[in-house]
Amino acid sequence: MAAGSKANWFTPNGPNNEEACKPNHPVVNVSWNDARSYAK
């Protein structure tokens, strides 16, 4: 990630990315193990 890209956990590819976090869409970029740990 380049410095000054304005990327963060909510918009990992930057604020103008089509894949930005959308509340009615499934979670992406989460491993199976992380999902299991969260669900416990």
PDB file of N, CA, C and O in Angstrom:
ATOM      1  N   MET A   1       0.859  -1.168   0.000  1.00  0.00           N
ATOM      2  CA  MET A   1       0.000   0.000   0.000  1.00  0.00           C
ATOM      3  C   MET A   1       0.903   1.228   0.000  1.00  0.00           C
ATOM      4  O   MET A   1       1.833   1.325   0.801  1.00  0.00           O
ATOM      5  N   ALA A   2       0.631   2.132  -0.874  1.00  0.00           N
ATOM      6  CA  ALA A   2       1.444   3.342  -0.982  1.00  0.00           C
ATOM      7  C   ALA A   2       1.074   4.340   0.106  1.00  0.00           C
ATOM      8  O   ALA A   2      -0.085   4.446   0.508  1.00  0.00           O
ATOM      9  N   ALA A   3       2.074   5.061   0.569  1.00  0.00           N
ATOM     10  CA  ALA A   3       1.815   6.105   1.571  1.00  0.00           C
ATOM     11  C   ALA A   3       0.885   7.143   0.964  1.00  0.00           C
ATOM     12  O   ALA A   3       1.058   7.540  -0.189  1.00  0.00           O
ATOM     13  N   GLY A   4      -0.088   7.576   1.727  1.00  0.00           N
ATOM     14  CA  GLY A   4      -1.033   8.587   1.246  1.00  0.00           C
ATOM     15  C   GLY A   4      -2.134   8.026   0.366  1.00  0.00           C
ATOM     16  O   GLY A   4      -2.828   8.792  -0.303  1.00  0.00           O
ATOM     17  N   SER A   5      -2.318   6.707   0.346  1.00  0.00           N
ATOM     18  CA  SER A   5      -3.338   6.104  -0.517  1.00  0.00           C
ATOM     19  C   SER A   5      -4.738   6.212   0.072  1.00  0.00           C
ATOM     20  O   SER A   5      -5.722   5.939  -0.615  1.00  0.00           O
ATOM     21  N   LYS A   6      -4.833   6.608   1.335  1.00  0.00           N
ATOM     22  CA  LYS A   6      -6.107   6.739   2.052  1.00  0.00           C
ATOM     23  C   LYS A   6      -6.835   5.408   2.199  1.00  0.00           C
ATOM     24  O   LYS A   6      -8.042   5.385   2.439  1.00  0.00           O
ATOM     25  N   ALA A   7      -6.117   4.312   2.057  1.00  0.00           N
ATOM     26  CA  ALA A   7      -6.713   2.993   2.265  1.00  0.00           C
ATOM     27  C   ALA A   7      -6.765   2.713   3.757  1.00  0.00           C
ATOM     28  O   ALA A   7      -5.909   3.177   4.510  1.00  0.00           O
ATOM     29  N   ASN A   8      -7.765   1.957   4.186  1.00  0.00           N
ATOM     30  CA  ASN A   8      -7.906   1.564   5.583  1.00  0.00           C
ATOM     31  C   ASN A   8      -8.714   0.273   5.633  1.00  0.00           C
ATOM     32  O   ASN A   8      -9.041  -0.287   4.587  1.00  0.00           O
ATOM     33  N   TRP A   9      -9.037  -0.205   6.817  1.00  0.00           N
ATOM     34  CA  TRP A   9      -9.748  -1.479   6.922  1.00  0.00           C
ATOM     35  C   TRP A   9     -11.122  -1.421   6.282  1.00  0.00           C
ATOM     36  O   TRP A   9     -11.606  -2.446   5.802  1.00  0.00           O
ATOM     37  N   PHE A  10     -11.772  -0.263   6.256  1.00  0.00           N
ATOM     38  CA  PHE A  10     -13.121  -0.144   5.695  1.00  0.00           C
ATOM     39  C   PHE A  10     -13.074  -0.090   4.175  1.00  0.00           C
ATOM     40  O   PHE A  10     -13.956  -0.628   3.505  1.00  0.00           O
ATOM     41  N   THR A  11     -12.056   0.552   3.634  1.00  0.00           N
ATOM     42  CA  THR A  11     -11.862   0.636   2.184  1.00  0.00           C
ATOM     43  C   THR A  11     -10.410   0.278   1.886  1.00  0.00           C
ATOM     44  O   THR A  11      -9.598   1.169   1.636  1.00  0.00           O
ATOM     45  N   PRO A  12     -10.063  -1.023   1.909  1.00  0.00           N
ATOM     46  CA  PRO A  12      -8.670  -1.440   1.788  1.00  0.00           C
ATOM     47  C   PRO A  12      -8.001  -1.058   0.477  1.00  0.00           C
ATOM     48  O   PRO A  12      -6.775  -0.955   0.430  1.00  0.00           O
ATOM     49  N   ASN A  13      -8.750  -0.848  -0.568  1.00  0.00           N
ATOM     50  CA  ASN A  13      -8.159  -0.466  -1.853  1.00  0.00           C
ATOM     51  C   ASN A  13      -8.355   1.012  -2.159  1.00  0.00           C
ATOM     52  O   ASN A  13      -8.177   1.435  -3.301  1.00  0.00           O
ATOM     53  N   GLY A  14      -8.715   1.793  -1.163  1.00  0.00           N
ATOM     54  CA  GLY A  14      -8.904   3.228  -1.342  1.00  0.00           C
ATOM     55  C   GLY A  14     -10.373   3.604  -1.371  1.00  0.00           C
ATOM     56  O   GLY A  14     -11.224   2.746  -1.606  1.00  0.00           O
ATOM     57  N   PRO A  15     -10.686   4.872  -1.138  1.00  0.00           N
ATOM     58  CA  PRO A  15     -12.077   5.308  -1.002  1.00  0.00           C
ATOM     59  C   PRO A  15     -12.908   5.257  -2.284  1.00  0.00           C
ATOM     60  O   PRO A  15     -14.136   5.233  -2.204  1.00  0.00           O
ATOM     61  N   ASN A  16     -12.289   5.241  -3.449  1.00  0.00           N
ATOM     62  CA  ASN A  16     -13.047   5.251  -4.705  1.00  0.00           C
ATOM     63  C   ASN A  16     -13.142   3.878  -5.349  1.00  0.00           C
ATOM     64  O   ASN A  16     -13.422   3.774  -6.544  1.00  0.00           O
ATOM     65  N   ASN A  17     -12.917   2.838  -4.586  1.00  0.00           N
ATOM     66  CA  ASN A  17     -12.947   1.477  -5.100  1.00  0.00           C
ATOM     67  C   ASN A  17     -14.380   0.961  -5.125  1.00  0.00           C
ATOM     68  O   ASN A  17     -15.150   1.193  -4.193  1.00  0.00           O
ATOM     69  N   GLU A  18     -14.730   0.257  -6.204  1.00  0.00           N
ATOM     70  CA  GLU A  18     -16.076  -0.317  -6.332  1.00  0.00           C
ATOM     71  C   GLU A  18     -16.357  -1.378  -5.271  1.00  0.00           C
ATOM     72  O   GLU A  18     -17.514  -1.621  -4.930  1.00  0.00           O
ATOM     73  N   GLU A  19     -15.314  -2.007  -4.749  1.00  0.00           N
ATOM     74  CA  GLU A  19     -15.487  -3.068  -3.765  1.00  0.00           C
ATOM     75  C   GLU A  19     -15.452  -2.546  -2.341  1.00  0.00           C
ATOM     76  O   GLU A  19     -15.199  -3.311  -1.411  1.00  0.00           O
ATOM     77  N   ALA A  20     -15.697  -1.271  -2.155  1.00  0.00           N
ATOM     78  CA  ALA A  20     -15.701  -0.689  -0.810  1.00  0.00           C
ATOM     79  C   ALA A  20     -16.757  -1.396   0.031  1.00  0.00           C
ATOM     80  O   ALA A  20     -17.734  -1.926  -0.499  1.00  0.00           O
ATOM     81  N   CYS A  21     -16.555  -1.399   1.317  1.00  0.00           N
ATOM     82  CA  CYS A  21     -17.454  -2.090   2.235  1.00  0.00           C
ATOM     83  C   CYS A  21     -18.892  -1.613   2.049  1.00  0.00           C
ATOM     84  O   CYS A  21     -19.175  -0.418   2.126  1.00  0.00           O
ATOM     85  N   LYS A  22     -19.788  -2.553   1.804  1.00  0.00           N
ATOM     86  CA  LYS A  22     -21.203  -2.251   1.602  1.00  0.00           C
ATOM     87  C   LYS A  22     -21.991  -3.047   2.634  1.00  0.00           C
ATOM     88  O   LYS A  22     -21.820  -4.263   2.722  1.00  0.00           O
ATOM     89  N   PRO A  23     -22.839  -2.405   3.409  1.00  0.00           N
ATOM     90  CA  PRO A  23     -23.511  -3.097   4.514  1.00  0.00           C
ATOM     91  C   PRO A  23     -24.388  -4.275   4.101  1.00  0.00           C
ATOM     92  O   PRO A  23     -24.621  -5.167   4.917  1.00  0.00           O
ATOM     93  N   ASN A  24     -24.882  -4.313   2.863  1.00  0.00           N
ATOM     94  CA  ASN A  24     -25.763  -5.400   2.438  1.00  0.00           C
ATOM     95  C   ASN A  24     -25.039  -6.465   1.626  1.00  0.00           C
ATOM     96  O   ASN A  24     -25.686  -7.306   1.002  1.00  0.00           O
ATOM     97  N   HIS A  25     -23.712  -6.447   1.623  1.00  0.00           N
ATOM     98  CA  HIS A  25     -22.915  -7.414   0.879  1.00  0.00           C
ATOM     99  C   HIS A  25     -22.137  -8.282   1.859  1.00  0.00           C
ATOM    100  O   HIS A  25     -21.873  -7.859   2.984  1.00  0.00           O
ATOM    101  N   PRO A  26     -21.767  -9.486   1.444  1.00  0.00           N
ATOM    102  CA  PRO A  26     -21.022 -10.361   2.352  1.00  0.00           C
ATOM    103  C   PRO A  26     -19.632  -9.822   2.657  1.00  0.00           C
ATOM    104  O   PRO A  26     -19.080  -9.021   1.903  1.00  0.00           O
ATOM    105  N   VAL A  27     -19.087 -10.266   3.754  1.00  0.00           N
ATOM    106  CA  VAL A  27     -17.735  -9.878   4.151  1.00  0.00           C
ATOM    107  C   VAL A  27     -16.744 -10.560   3.214  1.00  0.00           C
ATOM    108  O   VAL A  27     -16.945 -11.709   2.821  1.00  0.00           O
ATOM    109  N   VAL A  28     -15.688  -9.859   2.860  1.00  0.00           N
ATOM    110  CA  VAL A  28     -14.635 -10.426   2.016  1.00  0.00           C
ATOM    111  C   VAL A  28     -13.288 -10.256   2.709  1.00  0.00           C
ATOM    112  O   VAL A  28     -13.161  -9.480   3.657  1.00  0.00           O
ATOM    113  N   ASN A  29     -12.300 -10.974   2.237  1.00  0.00           N
ATOM    114  CA  ASN A  29     -10.931 -10.892   2.760  1.00  0.00           C
ATOM    115  C   ASN A  29     -10.830 -11.293   4.226  1.00  0.00           C
ATOM    116  O   ASN A  29     -10.023 -10.735   4.970  1.00  0.00           O
ATOM    117  N   VAL A  30     -11.652 -12.266   4.645  1.00  0.00           N
ATOM    118  CA  VAL A  30     -11.595 -12.788   6.009  1.00  0.00           C
ATOM    119  C   VAL A  30     -11.317 -14.280   5.897  1.00  0.00           C
ATOM    120  O   VAL A  30     -12.014 -14.995   5.178  1.00  0.00           O
ATOM    121  N   SER A  31     -10.306 -14.742   6.603  1.00  0.00           N
ATOM    122  CA  SER A  31      -9.972 -16.163   6.532  1.00  0.00           C
ATOM    123  C   SER A  31     -11.002 -16.992   7.305  1.00  0.00           C
ATOM    124  O   SER A  31     -11.722 -16.481   8.163  1.00  0.00           O
ATOM    125  N   TRP A  32     -11.047 -18.277   6.976  1.00  0.00           N
ATOM    126  CA  TRP A  32     -11.950 -19.191   7.675  1.00  0.00           C
ATOM    127  C   TRP A  32     -11.638 -19.208   9.168  1.00  0.00           C
ATOM    128  O   TRP A  32     -12.549 -19.178   9.995  1.00  0.00           O
ATOM    129  N   ASN A  33     -10.355 -19.255   9.512  1.00  0.00           N
ATOM    130  CA  ASN A  33      -9.967 -19.302  10.922  1.00  0.00           C
ATOM    131  C   ASN A  33     -10.358 -18.023  11.652  1.00  0.00           C
ATOM    132  O   ASN A  33     -10.813 -18.089  12.794  1.00  0.00           O
ATOM    133  N   ASP A  34     -10.194 -16.868  11.029  1.00  0.00           N
ATOM    134  CA  ASP A  34     -10.604 -15.614  11.654  1.00  0.00           C
ATOM    135  C   ASP A  34     -12.118 -15.580  11.858  1.00  0.00           C
ATOM    136  O   ASP A  34     -12.593 -15.113  12.894  1.00  0.00           O
ATOM    137  N   ALA A  35     -12.874 -16.069  10.883  1.00  0.00           N
ATOM    138  CA  ALA A  35     -14.334 -16.095  11.007  1.00  0.00           C
ATOM    139  C   ALA A  35     -14.765 -17.021  12.144  1.00  0.00           C
ATOM    140  O   ALA A  35     -15.660 -16.681  12.917  1.00  0.00           O
ATOM    141  N   ARG A  36     -14.135 -18.178  12.246  1.00  0.00           N
ATOM    142  CA  ARG A  36     -14.456 -19.107  13.338  1.00  0.00           C
ATOM    143  C   ARG A  36     -14.138 -18.500  14.693  1.00  0.00           C
ATOM    144  O   ARG A  36     -14.923 -18.625  15.633  1.00  0.00           O
ATOM    145  N   SER A  37     -12.992 -17.845  14.800  1.00  0.00           N
ATOM    146  CA  SER A  37     -12.604 -17.217  16.070  1.00  0.00           C
ATOM    147  C   SER A  37     -13.589 -16.123  16.451  1.00  0.00           C
ATOM    148  O   SER A  37     -13.947 -15.988  17.621  1.00  0.00           O
ATOM    149  N   TYR A  38     -14.027 -15.346  15.478  1.00  0.00           N
ATOM    150  CA  TYR A  38     -14.983 -14.270  15.735  1.00  0.00           C
ATOM    151  C   TYR A  38     -16.325 -14.837  16.196  1.00  0.00           C
ATOM    152  O   TYR A  38     -16.969 -14.270  17.079  1.00  0.00           O
ATOM    153  N   ALA A  39     -16.743 -15.947  15.606  1.00  0.00           N
ATOM    154  CA  ALA A  39     -18.049 -16.529  15.914  1.00  0.00           C
ATOM    155  C   ALA A  39     -18.109 -17.183  17.293  1.00  0.00           C
ATOM    156  O   ALA A  39     -19.198 -17.383  17.832  1.00  0.00           O
ATOM    157  N   LYS A  40     -16.967 -17.514  17.866  1.00  0.00           N
ATOM    158  CA  LYS A  40     -16.959 -18.179  19.178  1.00  0.00           C
ATOM    159  C   LYS A  40     -17.358 -17.254  20.290  1.00  0.00           C
ATOM    160  O   LYS A  40     -17.400 -17.665  21.450  1.00  0.00           O
TER     161      LYS A  40
END
